[in-house]
């Protein structure tokens, strides 16, 4: 009994929404659409257009507001292999940060004659959902305007934020192993 003879019962707030397969698939598709949009923006307006868009994409898709994200990009190496900060992620997507020395994965194919990405399709091999957390592993297939195609190994882990959006908190990317 309470101090006034009234029994108080707690009404706990409980998060019971499990991340669904459809939500993970939609997040993967949205990531691919953003990659192509950044590439198109770069083709149309260079860094002044693509860098702000990359920042917006990262702010919408990644969980840097929670703290460090475990991000291992495909084309990163050495002391800057891992990108636990927003600045490192933006650099990886569009380059232009001497602290990282990136060429900008999202702006197109590597090399001197870069071609913008025009198509990106996720191919998910496995999805694991554990309440407010989910993991997805598979490939992303990208195609450039010049016809160059590439396949990248991807692992993403998601958490749901307070607004209900999925946020990437782990992103591992690598080139597929082709044998010895």
C-alpha positions in Angstrom: 0.0 0.0 0.0 1.1 3.5 -0.8 1.4 6.2 1.8 -2.2 7.4 1.3 -3.7 3.9 1.3 -3.5 3.7 -2.5 -1.6 0.8 -4.2 0.6 2.0 -7.0 1.4 -0.2 -10.0 4.2 0.5 -12.3 3.4 0.8 -16.0 6.7 -0.1 -17.5 7.6 0.9 -21.0 8.6 -2.1 -23.0 10.1 -2.3 -26.5 8.6 -5.4 -28.0 9.0 -4.7 -31.7 11.2 -7.2 -33.3 13.0 -6.0 -36.4 11.4 -7.9 -39.3 12.9 -9.4 -42.4 11.0 -6.9 -44.6 12.6 -4.0 -42.6 16.1 -5.4 -43.1 15.5 -6.0 -46.8 14.1 -2.4 -47.1 17.2 -1.0 -45.3 19.5 -2.9 -47.6 17.6 -1.6 -50.7 17.7 2.0 -49.3 21.5 1.7 -48.7 21.9 0.7 -52.3 19.7 3.5 -53.6 21.7 6.0 -51.5 25.0 4.7 -53.0 23.7 5.3 -56.5 22.3 8.7 -55.5 25.7 9.8 -54.1 27.5 8.6 -57.3 25.0 10.5 -59.5 25.4 13.6 -57.4 29.1 13.4 -57.7 28.9 13.0 -61.5 26.5 16.0 -61.7 28.3 18.4 -59.3 31.5 16.9 -57.9 32.3 17.0 -54.2 30.2 20.2 -53.5 27.1 18.1 -54.4 28.1 14.6 -53.3 29.8 15.3 -50.0 26.7 16.9 -48.3 24.5 14.1 -49.6 26.9 11.5 -48.3 26.7 13.2 -44.8 22.9 13.1 -45.0 22.9 9.4 -46.0 25.2 8.6 -43.1 23.2 10.6 -40.7 20.0 8.8 -41.8 21.4 5.2 -42.0 24.2 4.8 -39.5 24.1 4.9 -35.7 26.9 7.3 -35.0 24.6 9.2 -32.6 24.9 6.2 -30.3 28.7 6.2 -30.3 31.3 4.5 -32.5 30.0 2.4 -35.4 32.1 -0.7 -36.3 32.6 0.1 -40.0 35.2 -1.8 -42.1 35.0 -0.5 -45.7 36.1 -2.5 -48.7 38.8 -0.2 -50.0 40.2 0.8 -46.6 43.6 -0.4 -45.3 46.4 0.3 -42.9 45.9 2.6 -40.0 42.6 3.8 -41.4 41.0 0.4 -42.1 38.3 0.9 -39.5 35.9 3.9 -39.5 34.3 4.3 -36.1 33.5 8.0 -36.7 31.1 9.9 -39.0 34.0 11.7 -40.5 35.7 8.5 -41.5 32.5 7.2 -43.1 32.0 10.4 -45.1 35.6 10.2 -46.3 35.2 6.6 -47.3 32.0 7.4 -49.3 33.4 10.5 -51.2 37.1 11.0 -50.3 38.4 14.5 -49.7 39.8 14.0 -46.2 43.6 13.8 -46.0 43.3 12.0 -42.6 42.0 9.0 -44.4 43.3 9.2 -48.0 40.2 7.7 -49.6 39.3 7.8 -53.3 35.6 7.6 -52.5 33.8 4.3 -53.0 30.4 5.8 -53.5 31.5 8.0 -56.4 32.2 5.1 -58.8 34.7 2.6 -60.0 38.3 2.8 -58.9 41.1 4.1 -61.0 41.9 7.0 -63.3 38.8 6.7 -65.5 36.1 6.5 -62.8 32.6 5.6 -63.9 29.6 6.3 -61.6 27.6 3.6 -60.1 24.2 3.3 -61.8 22.9 0.1 -60.2 23.2 -1.5 -56.8 21.4 -4.7 -55.7 21.6 -6.4 -52.4 21.7 -10.2 -52.3 21.1 -11.3 -48.7 22.3 -14.7 -47.7 21.2 -14.7 -44.1 19.1 -12.5 -41.8 19.1 -12.9 -38.0 16.6 -10.9 -35.9 16.9 -10.6 -32.2 14.3 -8.2 -31.0 15.7 -4.7 -31.4 18.8 -6.0 -33.2 19.2 -7.7 -36.6 22.1 -8.9 -38.7 22.3 -9.3 -42.5 25.0 -11.0 -44.5 25.4 -11.4 -48.2 26.6 -9.5 -51.2 26.0 -6.1 -52.9 26.2 -6.2 -56.7 27.1 -2.8 -58.2 27.3 -1.8 -61.8 28.8 1.4 -63.3 27.8 3.4 -66.3 30.7 1.9 -68.3 29.4 -1.6 -67.7 31.9 -2.5 -65.0 30.3 -4.9 -62.5 31.5 -5.8 -59.0 30.3 -8.0 -56.1 31.2 -7.0 -52.5 30.8 -9.1 -49.4 28.6 -7.2 -46.8 27.6 -7.7 -43.2 25.3 -5.2 -41.6 24.0 -5.1 -38.0 21.1 -2.9 -37.2 19.4 -1.5 -34.1 16.1 0.4 -34.0 16.4 4.0 -32.8 13.9 5.8 -30.7 12.0 7.0 -33.7 11.7 3.4 -35.0 14.2 3.7 -37.8 16.9 1.0 -38.4 20.4 2.2 -37.8 23.6 0.5 -39.0 25.9 -0.1 -36.1 28.2 -2.7 -37.8 29.1 -2.6 -41.4 31.8 -4.9 -42.7 32.7 -4.9 -46.4 35.3 -6.9 -48.3 36.1 -8.2 -51.7 35.1 -11.8 -52.2 37.9 -14.4 -51.8 38.7 -15.8 -55.2 41.0 -18.7 -54.3 44.7 -19.4 -53.7 
